[in-house]
Amino acid sequence: MSGNIFRKKSVARILSDVASGFSDVESGSASHLKKELNVKDLTLMGIAAVVGAGIFSTIGTAAFNGGPGVSILFVLTAITCGFSALCYAEFASRIPVSGSAYTYAYASFGELIAWIIGWDLLMEYAIGNIAVAISWSEYFVNLLEGFHIHFPPYLTMDYVSAYRAKATIAELTASGHIADITDRLKTEAVAWADAPGIGNLKLIANIPALAIVFAITYLVYIGIRETKKATNAMVILKVAVVIFVIVAGFFYVSPANWHPFLPNGFGGVMKGVSGVFFAYIGFDAISTTAEECENPQRDLPRGMIYSLIICTVLYILIALVLTGMVNYKDLQVGDPLAFVFKKVGLENISYIISISAVIATASVLLIFQLGQPRIWMSMSRDGLLPKAFSRIHPKYNTPSFATIVTGFVVAIPALFMNLTEVTDLTSIGTLFAFVLVCGGVLLLPREEAQKGRFHLPYFNSKFIAPVIFLLGCVLFYKNFMGLFDYSGGWDVYKDKLPYFVFVVLAAALTIAAFVKNLSLIPVMGLLSCLYLMTELGYTNWLRFLIWLVIGLVIYFTYGHKNSVLAKEEAAA
């Protein structure tokens, strides 16, 4: 067997495999996915994936850290995602098949990198959906409370939060800081105290999160047409509510709340990068539906770009309205949109928002649960996962086994995991995927524009990239010089390592751009995504690297030996 771990799968081969129905089919029936989606459906799916937990939940913490200036972070993140979206669009127009960044990497970088990105996408989608399921559970429980329906707290949260709350309250009480004990901490402590169990072994689990994942998985399992109808209906409703919030909230804005605009400086704004970027992940999920599009080479790029533009405008307006209605210091809450209307005395509107938040987060869950099985299906077609993952249901024409496995992979951890930790891990995984997609475009041979297909415009970065690099060195001079300061010891310096890696890679990319006349858009995508990754901290990088090492072990023990291309090379 060949030891070539960087063997590439040509675009022609990828397209021919899909055309021939290259999958493990149940009951010997037709293996093709149904072509049901047009540009309107794809745009709505993109909005469904982006307008969800971010706009209804994590935007509050981001505003608390960055103040009104968090709107700048939405612009910066949108520009970063915009560069990546254009690169995704270029790949989608050339390789209109399921698999997203995994398939694109197979064609540009080779098998090992394709596996790494596939494994990374597993983390992005699965852990992202765990976070969304947890967020949905919080809104759902709050909504039921409004109707005087009460769930026992120990059945609505994760074990770790309840355990930590008990210890935190004891610590704050002992130190005399009783005023710092929040209502949320009290609820979590009550959950620990009331939960049945023996000693520290207690029954504490997020049952609503489990239930919504199973419900959404069933909907995805029974067909793309049903998923499309449900998504479109939910998106129209939640966008209408978001627009209503913007218009209604505008009349309660006090411009004094926008001063100071950057209360914690630019560093405070960047503290929210994880939460804000988490809000944007998902526009790439629609690229996994390529084989279910009527005209993927035209409609997929349009759907991604249209949805990104619409969502960015909504996010900026929401951020300005929220920080204008109340002081940014009050926004560190799980349901900021409902909270600000309660704060100004409009209780009824807060109930409407809670209902729409339940629907909005469910639609995000739906899109991610749709995308994950299709990536596994593509990896299975190539032999990197067992054949069962590429099985197409004879009646529903969906990747049946992969969909069921995805349901369990998301539902079980959602019972026990903590929201903050999974949000950070999802963001770094998504940025890594964006980095590889932008880099992959640079490796593709240039093609002439063709009618009816998206074509990435070429701008020479030969001189622009060096200017941007030098400008960055001037603007971030203190950060750059801080790389040579080891006075704080390893505990302080370790958080500078991601930035050090960024500077090295940015310098190398700048030189490559000057020497090889690289295309500007993917270069900018690489630089911006790499920079945002430096803001996620040493701990998240360490967890991410551990996840990748586990993936490499699986590849070399299974995928490398069972790869379709490897078997063909061995037989040749």
DOBAFI-363696 format. One record per residue (C-alpha): residue number from 0; residue in three letters; x, y, z. Coordinates in pm, whole numbers, plus 50000, padded with zeros to 5 digits. Layout:
BEGIN
(pt NUM,ala,(X,Y,Z))
...
//
This chain:
BEGIN
(pt 0,met,(50000,50000,50000))
(pt 1,ser,(50121,50345,49914))
(pt 2,gly,(50247,50555,50201))
(pt 3,asn,(50143,50879,50026))
(pt 4,ile,(49932,51055,50286))
(pt 5,phe,(49902,51368,50070))
(pt 6,arg,(49745,51200,49766))
(pt 7,lys,(49485,51430,49609))
(pt 8,lys,(49144,51352,49468))
(pt 9,ser,(49096,51536,49141))
(pt 10,val,(48791,51755,49085))
(pt 11,ala,(48693,51537,48788))
(pt 12,arg,(48709,51225,49008))
(pt 13,ile,(48502,51386,49284))
(pt 14,leu,(48229,51485,49037))
(pt 15,ser,(48225,51144,48865))
(pt 16,asp,(48197,50962,49199))
(pt 17,val,(47890,51165,49292))
(pt 18,ala,(47736,51123,48947))
(pt 19,ser,(47771,50744,48973))
(pt 20,gly,(47613,50733,49320))
(pt 21,phe,(47927,50640,49510))
(pt 22,ser,(47772,50530,49841))
(pt 23,asp,(47652,50234,50044))
(pt 24,val,(47285,50217,49949))
(pt 25,glu,(47009,50061,50156))
(pt 26,ser,(46795,49803,49974))
(pt 27,gly,(46979,49868,49648))
(pt 28,ser,(46771,50175,49566))
(pt 29,ala,(46884,50493,49393))
(pt 30,ser,(47160,50657,49595))
(pt 31,his,(47126,51016,49486))
(pt 32,leu,(47010,51289,49721))
(pt 33,lys,(46702,51486,49614))
(pt 34,lys,(46762,51818,49437))
(pt 35,glu,(46518,52046,49620))
(pt 36,leu,(46701,52371,49699))
(pt 37,asn,(46717,52701,49509))
(pt 38,val,(46891,53032,49591))
(pt 39,lys,(46602,53152,49811))
(pt 40,asp,(46612,52832,50016))
(pt 41,leu,(46990,52851,50051))
(pt 42,thr,(46980,53215,50160))
(pt 43,leu,(46716,53136,50421))
(pt 44,met,(46921,52837,50540))
(pt 45,gly,(47223,53062,50578))
(pt 46,ile,(47018,53310,50782))
(pt 47,ala,(46877,53019,50983))
(pt 48,ala,(47231,52909,51072))
(pt 49,val,(47360,53256,51161))
(pt 50,val,(47067,53432,51329))
(pt 51,gly,(47026,53218,51637))
(pt 52,ala,(47209,53161,51963))
(pt 53,gly,(47447,53448,51882))
(pt 54,ile,(47190,53722,51840))
(pt 55,phe,(46968,53592,52121))
(pt 56,ser,(47236,53491,52372))
(pt 57,thr,(47613,53545,52331))
(pt 58,ile,(47571,53904,52206))
(pt 59,gly,(47497,54004,52568))
(pt 60,thr,(47835,53893,52704))
(pt 61,ala,(48015,54043,52403))
(pt 62,ala,(47845,54379,52467))
(pt 63,phe,(47932,54358,52838))
(pt 64,asn,(48303,54321,52749))
(pt 65,gly,(48320,54564,52458))
(pt 66,gly,(48047,54816,52530))
(pt 67,pro,(47868,54983,52236))
(pt 68,gly,(48189,54930,52036))
(pt 69,val,(48095,54563,52001))
(pt 70,ser,(47926,54673,51678))
(pt 71,ile,(48279,54725,51539))
(pt 72,leu,(48356,54362,51622))
(pt 73,phe,(48053,54250,51421))
(pt 74,val,(48187,54447,51124))
(pt 75,leu,(48539,54300,51160))
(pt 76,thr,(48403,53949,51199))
(pt 77,ala,(48173,53995,50901))
(pt 78,ile,(48466,54110,50685))
(pt 79,thr,(48666,53806,50798))
(pt 80,cys,(48375,53577,50721))
(pt 81,gly,(48322,53763,50391))
(pt 82,phe,(48672,53677,50269))
(pt 83,ser,(48615,53314,50371))
(pt 84,ala,(48267,53309,50216))
(pt 85,leu,(48409,53419,49879))
(pt 86,cys,(48664,53137,49900))
(pt 87,tyr,(48391,52888,49991))
(pt 88,ala,(48192,53021,49695))
(pt 89,glu,(48485,52961,49458))
(pt 90,phe,(48516,52600,49576))
(pt 91,ala,(48140,52546,49569))
(pt 92,ser,(48125,52661,49205))
(pt 93,arg,(48409,52424,49106))
(pt 94,ile,(48319,52126,49331))
(pt 95,pro,(47941,52131,49383))
(pt 96,val,(47919,51823,49607))
(pt 97,ser,(47849,51752,49975))
(pt 98,gly,(48146,51760,50207))
(pt 99,ser,(48216,52132,50234))
(pt 100,ala,(48572,52216,50342))
(pt 101,tyr,(48662,51846,50372))
(pt 102,thr,(48604,51784,50001))
(pt 103,tyr,(48773,52111,49906))
(pt 104,ala,(49082,52015,50109))
(pt 105,tyr,(49098,51671,49944))
(pt 106,ala,(49120,51837,49605))
(pt 107,ser,(49375,52103,49706))
(pt 108,phe,(49590,51980,49999))
(pt 109,gly,(49554,51602,49986))
(pt 110,glu,(49417,51321,50200))
(pt 111,leu,(49578,51386,50538))
(pt 112,ile,(49477,51752,50548))
(pt 113,ala,(49131,51653,50422))
(pt 114,trp,(49097,51412,50713))
(pt 115,ile,(49215,51677,50959))
(pt 116,ile,(48960,51928,50833))
(pt 117,gly,(48686,51661,50832))
(pt 118,trp,(48769,51576,51192))
(pt 119,asp,(48777,51947,51273))
(pt 120,leu,(48434,51997,51112))
(pt 121,leu,(48301,51716,51329))
(pt 122,met,(48400,51927,51628))
(pt 123,glu,(48266,52250,51476))
(pt 124,tyr,(47922,52113,51393))
(pt 125,ala,(47874,51869,51679))
(pt 126,ile,(48006,52091,51958))
(pt 127,gly,(47842,52395,51800))
(pt 128,asn,(47510,52214,51810))
(pt 129,ile,(47567,52112,52170))
(pt 130,ala,(47603,52483,52253))
(pt 131,val,(47290,52570,52056))
(pt 132,ala,(47092,52291,52224))
(pt 133,ile,(47196,52422,52567))
(pt 134,ser,(47100,52777,52468))
(pt 135,trp,(46763,52654,52334))
(pt 136,ser,(46700,52477,52663))
(pt 137,glu,(46754,52800,52861))
(pt 138,tyr,(46508,52995,52648))
(pt 139,phe,(46255,52711,52651))
(pt 140,val,(46264,52679,53030))
(pt 141,asn,(46231,53059,53067))
(pt 142,leu,(45935,53055,52831))
(pt 143,leu,(45762,52782,53031))
(pt 144,glu,(45824,52983,53349))
(pt 145,gly,(45626,53267,53190))
(pt 146,phe,(45331,53028,53165))
(pt 147,his,(45389,52911,53527))
(pt 148,ile,(45516,52569,53416))
(pt 149,his,(45816,52475,53627))
(pt 150,phe,(46090,52222,53552))
(pt 151,pro,(46304,52101,53845))
(pt 152,pro,(46635,52294,53807))
(pt 153,tyr,(46840,51972,53819))
(pt 154,leu,(46671,51860,53495))
(pt 155,thr,(46753,52180,53303))
(pt 156,met,(47130,52231,53342))
(pt 157,asp,(47466,52058,53328))
(pt 158,tyr,(47630,51877,53618))
(pt 159,val,(47949,52087,53620))
(pt 160,ser,(47768,52421,53656))
(pt 161,ala,(47562,52294,53947))
(pt 162,tyr,(47869,52149,54120))
(pt 163,arg,(48073,52467,54071))
(pt 164,ala,(47787,52688,54194))
(pt 165,lys,(47779,52510,54529))
(pt 166,ala,(48154,52569,54576))
(pt 167,thr,(48140,52930,54448))
(pt 168,ile,(47858,53032,54683))
(pt 169,ala,(48039,52876,54979))
(pt 170,glu,(48355,53069,54883))
(pt 171,leu,(48174,53403,54837))
(pt 172,thr,(47984,53360,55163))
(pt 173,ala,(48302,53280,55355))
(pt 174,ser,(48479,53586,55212))
(pt 175,gly,(48187,53818,55286))
(pt 176,his,(48107,53889,54918))
(pt 177,ile,(47741,53787,54943))
(pt 178,ala,(47639,54067,54701))
(pt 179,asp,(47829,53884,54424))
(pt 180,ile,(47599,53581,54449))
(pt 181,thr,(47384,53611,54134))
(pt 182,asp,(47037,53467,54077))
(pt 183,arg,(47187,53220,53830))
(pt 184,leu,(47435,53094,54090))
(pt 185,lys,(47148,53049,54335))
(pt 186,thr,(46948,52848,54080))
(pt 187,glu,(47246,52626,54004))
(pt 188,ala,(47312,52570,54374))
(pt 189,val,(46945,52478,54429))
(pt 190,ala,(46976,52225,54146))
(pt 191,trp,(47269,52063,54326))
(pt 192,ala,(47090,52061,54660))
(pt 193,asp,(46760,51922,54525))
(pt 194,ala,(46897,51665,54280))
(pt 195,pro,(46841,51301,54381))
(pt 196,gly,(47155,51091,54423))
(pt 197,ile,(47413,50952,54659))
(pt 198,gly,(47682,51191,54787))
(pt 199,asn,(47842,51370,54489))
(pt 200,leu,(47678,51129,54244))
(pt 201,lys,(47364,51321,54154))
(pt 202,leu,(47108,51309,53875))
(pt 203,ile,(47166,51644,53705))
(pt 204,ala,(47105,51659,53330))
(pt 205,asn,(46968,51899,53066))
(pt 206,ile,(46659,51705,52952))
(pt 207,pro,(46511,51980,52726))
(pt 208,ala,(46842,51993,52533))
(pt 209,leu,(46825,51617,52479))
(pt 210,ala,(46464,51637,52363))
(pt 211,ile,(46515,51913,52105))
(pt 212,val,(46817,51736,51951))
(pt 213,phe,(46619,51414,51905))
(pt 214,ala,(46323,51606,51756))
(pt 215,ile,(46543,51796,51509))
(pt 216,thr,(46736,51481,51416))
(pt 217,tyr,(46409,51309,51328))
(pt 218,leu,(46309,51599,51102))
(pt 219,val,(46647,51591,50922))
(pt 220,tyr,(46620,51213,50889))
(pt 221,ile,(46285,51213,50707))
(pt 222,gly,(46391,51442,50423))
(pt 223,ile,(46540,51761,50279))
(pt 224,arg,(46200,51886,50158))
(pt 225,glu,(46053,51873,50508))
(pt 226,thr,(46369,52033,50650))
(pt 227,lys,(46349,52311,50390))
(pt 228,lys,(45986,52392,50468))
(pt 229,ala,(46047,52401,50843))
(pt 230,thr,(46360,52616,50800))
(pt 231,asn,(46192,52870,50572))
(pt 232,ala,(45897,52913,50809))
(pt 233,met,(46120,52957,51116))
(pt 234,val,(46351,53204,50941))
(pt 235,ile,(46069,53428,50819))
(pt 236,leu,(45926,53440,51171))
(pt 237,lys,(46252,53510,51354))
(pt 238,val,(46373,53775,51107))
(pt 239,ala,(46038,53950,51144))
(pt 240,val,(46083,53948,51523))
(pt 241,val,(46442,54077,51497))
(pt 242,ile,(46330,54364,51272))
(pt 243,phe,(46047,54438,51513))
(pt 244,val,(46295,54447,51804))
(pt 245,ile,(46518,54690,51614))
(pt 246,val,(46229,54923,51525))
(pt 247,ala,(46059,54907,51867))
(pt 248,gly,(46387,54933,52057))
(pt 249,phe,(46491,55239,51856))
(pt 250,phe,(46227,55447,52039))
(pt 251,tyr,(46383,55356,52376))
(pt 252,val,(46744,55428,52281))
(pt 253,ser,(46927,55681,52494))
(pt 254,pro,(47237,55810,52308))
(pt 255,ala,(47403,55868,52647))
(pt 256,asn,(47438,55488,52678))
(pt 257,trp,(47671,55493,52376))
(pt 258,his,(47928,55698,52568))
(pt 259,pro,(48199,55591,52610))
(pt 260,phe,(48181,55392,52287))
(pt 261,leu,(48488,55182,52378))
(pt 262,pro,(48481,55171,52760))
(pt 263,asn,(48737,54890,52778))
(pt 264,gly,(48937,54988,52470))
(pt 265,phe,(48990,54775,52161))
(pt 266,gly,(49109,54490,52384))
(pt 267,gly,(48769,54483,52554))
(pt 268,val,(48598,54465,52216))
(pt 269,met,(48819,54171,52112))
(pt 270,lys,(48730,53981,52431))
(pt 271,gly,(48395,53914,52268))
(pt 272,val,(48548,53760,51957))
(pt 273,ser,(48457,53405,52057))
(pt 274,gly,(48092,53485,52120))
(pt 275,val,(48056,53709,51815))
(pt 276,phe,(48231,53467,51583))
(pt 277,phe,(48016,53187,51724))
(pt 278,ala,(47721,53394,51607))
(pt 279,tyr,(47851,53385,51248))
(pt 280,ile,(47948,53022,51212))
(pt 281,gly,(47705,52832,51001))
(pt 282,phe,(47695,53020,50671))
(pt 283,asp,(47938,52753,50549))
(pt 284,ala,(47695,52477,50653))
(pt 285,ile,(47486,52535,50343))
(pt 286,ser,(47782,52423,50129))
(pt 287,thr,(47717,52071,50261))
(pt 288,thr,(47384,52067,50074))
(pt 289,ala,(47546,52105,49730))
(pt 290,glu,(47411,51774,49598))
(pt 291,glu,(47058,51880,49695))
(pt 292,cys,(47074,52211,49502))
(pt 293,glu,(46902,52260,49169))
(pt 294,asn,(47192,52473,49037))
(pt 295,pro,(47474,52455,49296))
(pt 296,gln,(47741,52632,49089))
(pt 297,arg,(47527,52944,49064))
(pt 298,asp,(47304,52930,49374))
(pt 299,leu,(47541,52812,49649))
(pt 300,pro,(47775,53114,49625))
(pt 301,arg,(47480,53353,49608))
(pt 302,gly,(47310,53191,49907))
(pt 303,met,(47623,53219,50123))
(pt 304,ile,(47699,53579,50033))
(pt 305,tyr,(47338,53705,50052))
(pt 306,ser,(47281,53545,50393))
(pt 307,leu,(47608,53686,50530))
(pt 308,ile,(47522,54042,50421))
(pt 309,ile,(47168,54028,50563))
(pt 310,cys,(47285,53883,50895))
(pt 311,thr,(47564,54138,50935))
(pt 312,val,(47325,54430,50895))
(pt 313,leu,(47086,54275,51149))
(pt 314,tyr,(47365,54209,51401))
(pt 315,ile,(47507,54562,51384))
(pt 316,leu,(47164,54720,51428))
(pt 317,ile,(47077,54486,51717))
(pt 318,ala,(47410,54561,51891))
(pt 319,leu,(47350,54936,51865))
(pt 320,val,(46989,54910,51988))
(pt 321,leu,(47078,54686,52285))
(pt 322,thr,(47364,54907,52405))
(pt 323,gly,(47149,55216,52346))
(pt 324,met,(46850,55091,52546))
(pt 325,val,(47046,54998,52861))
(pt 326,asn,(47397,55045,52996))
(pt 327,tyr,(47636,54785,52854))
(pt 328,lys,(47726,54677,53211))
(pt 329,asp,(47377,54530,53250))
(pt 330,leu,(47398,54302,52947))
(pt 331,gln,(47585,54001,53086))
(pt 332,val,(47271,53787,53080))
(pt 333,gly,(47166,53473,52892))
(pt 334,asp,(46868,53638,52720))
(pt 335,pro,(46975,54000,52641))
(pt 336,leu,(46695,54081,52394))
(pt 337,ala,(46419,53981,52635))
(pt 338,phe,(46610,54144,52923))
(pt 339,val,(46631,54496,52771))
(pt 340,phe,(46257,54511,52709))
(pt 341,lys,(46185,54397,53064))
(pt 342,lys,(46424,54670,53178))
(pt 343,val,(46221,54940,53001))
(pt 344,gly,(45892,54797,53128))
(pt 345,leu,(45771,54614,52816))
(pt 346,glu,(45711,54266,52964))
(pt 347,asn,(45479,54150,52684))
(pt 348,ile,(45741,54213,52417))
(pt 349,ser,(45994,54012,52618))
(pt 350,tyr,(45758,53712,52602))
(pt 351,ile,(45734,53746,52223))
(pt 352,ile,(46114,53754,52204))
(pt 353,ser,(46142,53443,52421))
(pt 354,ile,(45908,53255,52186))
(pt 355,ser,(46105,53367,51879))
(pt 356,ala,(46435,53276,52051))
(pt 357,val,(46311,52920,52098))
(pt 358,ile,(46228,52906,51727))
(pt 359,ala,(46549,53080,51620))
(pt 360,thr,(46784,52851,51808))
(pt 361,ala,(46589,52547,51688))
(pt 362,ser,(46649,52656,51326))
(pt 363,val,(47026,52682,51388))
(pt 364,leu,(47020,52334,51534))
(pt 365,leu,(46834,52214,51226))
(pt 366,ile,(47094,52346,50980))
(pt 367,phe,(47392,52209,51173))
(pt 368,gln,(47225,51869,51213))
(pt 369,leu,(47169,51877,50839))
(pt 370,gly,(47533,51957,50760))
(pt 371,gln,(47721,51713,50984))
(pt 372,pro,(47589,51385,50834))
(pt 373,arg,(47670,51504,50483))
(pt 374,ile,(48034,51560,50575))
(pt 375,trp,(48053,51214,50729))
(pt 376,met,(47886,51079,50414))
(pt 377,ser,(48158,51234,50197))
(pt 378,met,(48437,51097,50419))
(pt 379,ser,(48276,50752,50406))
(pt 380,arg,(48261,50761,50027))
(pt 381,asp,(48638,50807,50027))
(pt 382,gly,(48690,50512,50263))
(pt 383,leu,(48808,50725,50556))
(pt 384,leu,(48502,50622,50761))
(pt 385,pro,(48303,50294,50753))
(pt 386,lys,(48066,50248,50456))
(pt 387,ala,(47759,50273,50678))
(pt 388,phe,(47810,50650,50703))
(pt 389,ser,(47743,50692,50329))
(pt 390,arg,(47421,50489,50338))
(pt 391,ile,(47129,50667,50170))
(pt 392,his,(46780,50585,50296))
(pt 393,pro,(46569,50426,50014))
(pt 394,lys,(46252,50620,50106))
(pt 395,tyr,(46375,50952,50247))
(pt 396,asn,(46691,50992,50033))
(pt 397,thr,(46896,51115,50330))
(pt 398,pro,(47224,50987,50481))
(pt 399,ser,(47033,50778,50736))
(pt 400,phe,(47299,50614,50952))
(pt 401,ala,(47515,50929,50967))
(pt 402,thr,(47210,51134,51071))
(pt 403,ile,(47126,50897,51358))
(pt 404,val,(47486,50893,51481))
(pt 405,thr,(47497,51274,51467))
(pt 406,gly,(47185,51287,51683))
(pt 407,phe,(47346,51078,51957))
(pt 408,val,(47684,51257,51929))
(pt 409,val,(47510,51589,51999))
(pt 410,ala,(47230,51483,52234))
(pt 411,ile,(47430,51291,52495))
(pt 412,pro,(47697,51561,52562))
(pt 413,ala,(47424,51830,52562))
(pt 414,leu,(47295,51665,52878))
(pt 415,phe,(47614,51739,53070))
(pt 416,met,(47833,52005,52903))
(pt 417,asn,(47884,52374,52986))
(pt 418,leu,(47792,52647,52732))
(pt 419,thr,(48099,52874,52757))
(pt 420,glu,(48357,52599,52702))
(pt 421,val,(48187,52457,52395))
(pt 422,thr,(48142,52804,52240))
(pt 423,asp,(48516,52875,52253))
(pt 424,leu,(48607,52534,52113))
(pt 425,thr,(48359,52569,51826))
(pt 426,ser,(48499,52910,51727))
(pt 427,ile,(48858,52789,51699))
(pt 428,gly,(48746,52488,51497))
(pt 429,thr,(48551,52706,51255))
(pt 430,leu,(48840,52949,51209))
(pt 431,phe,(49072,52658,51135))
(pt 432,ala,(48831,52537,50865))
(pt 433,phe,(48821,52888,50715))
(pt 434,val,(49203,52902,50714))
(pt 435,leu,(49226,52579,50514))
(pt 436,val,(48956,52685,50267))
(pt 437,cys,(49129,53020,50203))
(pt 438,gly,(49465,52844,50170))
(pt 439,gly,(49314,52582,49939))
(pt 440,val,(49193,52849,49696))
(pt 441,leu,(49553,52970,49661))
(pt 442,leu,(49652,52619,49548))
(pt 443,leu,(49382,52592,49281))
(pt 444,pro,(49484,52667,48920))
(pt 445,arg,(49325,52988,48794))
(pt 446,glu,(49028,52949,48565))
(pt 447,glu,(48848,53186,48332))
(pt 448,ala,(48505,53308,48437))
(pt 449,gln,(48217,53097,48301))
(pt 450,lys,(47858,53207,48253))
(pt 451,gly,(47626,53085,48528))
(pt 452,arg,(47910,53011,48771))
(pt 453,phe,(48062,53216,49049))
(pt 454,his,(48420,53326,48983))
(pt 455,leu,(48646,53469,49254))
(pt 456,pro,(48785,53802,49127))
(pt 457,tyr,(49164,53820,49117))
(pt 458,phe,(49348,54115,49274))
(pt 459,asn,(49726,54096,49291))
(pt 460,ser,(49848,54108,49654))
(pt 461,lys,(50214,54155,49558))
(pt 462,phe,(50239,54504,49708))
(pt 463,ile,(49914,54525,49910))
(pt 464,ala,(50003,54235,50144))
(pt 465,pro,(50342,54383,50249))
(pt 466,val,(50179,54722,50313))
(pt 467,ile,(49911,54559,50532))
(pt 468,phe,(50177,54361,50721))
(pt 469,leu,(50388,54671,50790))
(pt 470,leu,(50078,54869,50890))
(pt 471,gly,(49986,54591,51133))
(pt 472,cys,(50334,54601,51285))
(pt 473,val,(50294,54975,51349))
(pt 474,leu,(49940,54958,51489))
(pt 475,phe,(50013,54656,51709))
(pt 476,tyr,(50368,54756,51800))
(pt 477,lys,(50315,54693,52174))
(pt 478,asn,(50177,54344,52110))
(pt 479,phe,(50469,54267,51881))
(pt 480,met,(50733,54387,52128))
(pt 481,gly,(50556,54194,52404))
(pt 482,leu,(50660,53872,52232))
(pt 483,phe,(51017,53938,52350))
(pt 484,asp,(50914,54000,52713))
(pt 485,tyr,(50939,53684,52925))
(pt 486,ser,(50942,53865,53260))
(pt 487,gly,(50604,53721,53366))
(pt 488,gly,(50721,53363,53328))
(pt 489,trp,(50558,53078,53140))
(pt 490,asp,(50212,53129,53294))
(pt 491,val,(50196,53474,53134))
(pt 492,tyr,(50395,53404,52817))
(pt 493,lys,(50196,53094,52712))
(pt 494,asp,(49898,53311,52616))
(pt 495,lys,(50128,53501,52377))
(pt 496,leu,(50220,53184,52184))
(pt 497,pro,(49918,53195,51948))
(pt 498,tyr,(50009,53556,51859))
(pt 499,phe,(50371,53453,51801))
(pt 500,val,(50256,53179,51561))
(pt 501,phe,(50037,53435,51382))
(pt 502,val,(50326,53680,51333))
(pt 503,val,(50548,53406,51187))
(pt 504,leu,(50278,53278,50951))
(pt 505,ala,(50176,53632,50850))
(pt 506,ala,(50538,53716,50762))
(pt 507,ala,(50570,53395,50558))
(pt 508,leu,(50242,53462,50376))
(pt 509,thr,(50346,53821,50301))
(pt 510,ile,(50669,53700,50141))
(pt 511,ala,(50479,53437,49940))
(pt 512,ala,(50231,53701,49823))
(pt 513,phe,(50513,53925,49702))
(pt 514,val,(50705,53647,49527))
(pt 515,lys,(50412,53453,49374))
(pt 516,asn,(50158,53731,49310))
(pt 517,leu,(49893,53557,49520))
(pt 518,ser,(49526,53647,49497))
(pt 519,leu,(49437,53916,49754))
(pt 520,ile,(49100,53787,49880))
(pt 521,pro,(49220,53444,50006))
(pt 522,val,(49536,53610,50147))
(pt 523,met,(49320,53852,50345))
(pt 524,gly,(49099,53563,50453))
(pt 525,leu,(49402,53377,50585))
(pt 526,leu,(49543,53677,50772))
(pt 527,ser,(49212,53777,50934))
(pt 528,cys,(49117,53423,51039))
(pt 529,leu,(49463,53354,51179))
(pt 530,tyr,(49449,53678,51378))
(pt 531,leu,(49109,53595,51528))
(pt 532,met,(49247,53254,51629))
(pt 533,thr,(49514,53429,51839))
(pt 534,glu,(49238,53593,52044))
(pt 535,leu,(49105,53258,52167))
(pt 536,gly,(49385,53188,52415))
(pt 537,tyr,(49633,52914,52496))
(pt 538,thr,(49382,52682,52668))
(pt 539,asn,(49153,52664,52365))
(pt 540,trp,(49449,52600,52138))
(pt 541,leu,(49564,52318,52365))
(pt 542,arg,(49220,52153,52367))
(pt 543,phe,(49200,52194,51991))
(pt 544,leu,(49540,52033,51935))
(pt 545,ile,(49446,51741,52163))
(pt 546,trp,(49132,51691,51951))
(pt 547,leu,(49340,51689,51631))
(pt 548,val,(49586,51435,51777))
(pt 549,ile,(49295,51202,51857))
(pt 550,gly,(49181,51244,51496))
(pt 551,leu,(49527,51159,51361))
(pt 552,val,(49533,50838,51565))
(pt 553,ile,(49201,50734,51408))
(pt 554,tyr,(49324,50823,51059))
(pt 555,phe,(49644,50619,51082))
(pt 556,thr,(49469,50320,51242))
(pt 557,tyr,(49165,50314,51008))
(pt 558,gly,(49138,50581,50738))
(pt 559,his,(49488,50547,50591))
(pt 560,lys,(49444,50171,50538))
(pt 561,asn,(49088,50186,50405))
(pt 562,ser,(49117,50491,50180))
(pt 563,val,(48971,50427,49836))
(pt 564,leu,(49264,50606,49669))
(pt 565,ala,(49514,50403,49874))
(pt 566,lys,(49353,50075,49768))
(pt 567,glu,(49357,50183,49404))
(pt 568,glu,(49727,50273,49430))
(pt 569,ala,(49802,49938,49591))
(pt 570,ala,(49614,49752,49316))
(pt 571,ala,(49784,49943,49035))
//
